Amino acid sequence: MTQQPDWYTRGRRHVWLPYTQMQTVRPPLPVTSAKGVRLTLADGRELVDGISSWWATVHGYRHPHIEAAIQRQLETLPHVMLGGLAHEQAYILAERLAAMLPGDLNHVFYSDSGSVAVEVAMKMAAQFWLNQGQRRVKFLCFRGGYHGDTFATMSVCDPDEGMHSLFKGALLEQLVVDLPRNPAQEAALGELLDRHRGELAGIIVEPLVQGAGGMVFHDAFTLQALRRLADAHDLLLIFDEIFVGLARLGDDMFACRIAGVQPDIVTLSKALTGGTLPLAATIASARIYEGFLSDDPLHALMHGPTYMGNAMGCAAANASLDLFEQEPRLEQSRTIGRQLERLLAPARDLSGVRDVRVRGAIGVIQLDGTAPADLLSAACIARGVWLRPFRDILYTTPPLITNEADITQIATVMVEAVTEWSNETRG
Ligand SMILES: *Cc1c(COP(=O)(O)O)cnc(C)c1O
């Protein structure tokens, strides 16, 4: 490594990194700027970002339309509390989200991160029943699921997954099952729900793709089955679209629309501001919202993050929605998917590769066991691409504006990195 910037050498001892064993960590790469799909490192190298900064930077870095909106907002009203005060961008955004989401998902509660949006969804669902005098506070959730890192959201994640299994026993107790993938499994789940009648507030699921749990896909059948089960057992259905929502899957802006299933509550974040500012939303149907209307002040939704509906964040989100309207993101997402299908296919034949799969602008190479993350990541960086393998997968979720040449580079590098590892370790 060449000489590192002064801020980096001085601050490194003080910054505690996410999901990282600090004793053995490979030094993170100092980034000095970014534009489009490229990150520029302190030593002058450029990397194509194959992850969109944790799936958020869908329009690429520094899109002038979003930048201008944030700039304008900064100069008029950067932030104001939503308790008792109102501002234009939050109100416009709520109306737009309500119009985009299907049915009567019309009531938007803002927060500042995905985990909090899920906490709010869980609180909404539980209190919806409490307001009717029913104590139903547990959730049905799924193996392979991921909904955040706070305590309540950890409780609805996969219970055996490494990140959270440590806290087993300290978390809220939930009902965790496999996703139903066929009518027999739907029927079995129905019987299980019968046995837990009156305990559960709702069902929480990442629709169509379980992201941080390993990029595992399921069909619309699963979601339709969950809707049927929710209706039959009077449970609320929560779709956590924080990863899949906003064009990542290519066929529509939201997974609920792709599956033709109407949830009661939806959570959004990640791509909402195009990866510029932290913002999240929990959107409820009319029935849920009306369950909080009452003469009793204690029936109100008791939540209110300090930075909820941050004005710069909402301005960025409105600008991001403009881009979804004006530019062909869905088509780009589908095109990326077709390219990834073709370019990742050769990895299928490599020894040590269990599966190669693509859905929308998500491309996954799944290995037989835990991926050698540092080794694969270094092999990709050496070839000019930023990727961060986890669990047993090397995956890409590129910015949706990524052009054909850059997708080709990302996918080729993925296959090369896995080939190199496969040849060295598998003979
Ligand atoms: C990332 C993610 C979250 C958590 O969002 P944060 O902003 O990291 O708190 C929740 N649910 C899903 C499906 C996610 O992908």
The ligand as an SDF file (V2000), in Angstrom:
LIG
                    3D

 15 15  0  0  0  0  0  0  0  0999 V2000
  -31.0050   -3.6710    5.1320 C   0  0  0  0  0  0  0  0  0  0  0  0
  -32.2810   -4.2400    5.5320 C   0  0  0  0  0  0  0  0  0  0  0  0
  -32.8970   -3.8800    6.7470 C   0  0  0  0  0  0  0  0  0  0  0  0
  -32.2380   -2.9710    7.7490 C   0  0  0  0  0  0  0  0  0  0  0  0
  -32.0160   -1.6900    7.2550 O   0  0  0  0  0  0  0  0  0  0  0  0
  -30.9470   -0.7510    7.9830 P   0  0  0  0  0  0  0  0  0  0  0  0
  -31.0990    0.5560    7.2880 O   0  0  0  0  0  0  0  0  0  0  0  0
  -29.6130   -1.3860    7.7450 O   0  0  0  0  0  0  0  0  0  0  0  0
  -31.2920   -0.6960    9.4130 O   0  0  0  0  0  0  0  0  0  0  0  0
  -34.1230   -4.4260    7.0370 C   0  0  0  0  0  0  0  0  0  0  0  0
  -34.7360   -5.2630    6.1940 N   0  0  0  0  0  0  0  0  0  0  0  0
  -34.1850   -5.6270    5.0190 C   0  0  0  0  0  0  0  0  0  0  0  0
  -34.9220   -6.5450    4.1110 C   0  0  0  0  0  0  0  0  0  0  0  0
  -32.9330   -5.1410    4.6580 C   0  0  0  0  0  0  0  0  0  0  0  0
  -32.3720   -5.5270    3.5120 O   0  0  0  0  0  0  0  0  0  0  0  0
  1  2  1  0
  2  3  1  0
  2 14  2  0
  3  4  1  0
  3 10  2  0
  4  5  1  0
  5  6  1  0
  6  7  2  0
  6  8  1  0
  6  9  1  0
 10 11  1  0
 11 12  2  0
 12 13  1  0
 12 14  1  0
 14 15  1  0
M  END
$$$$
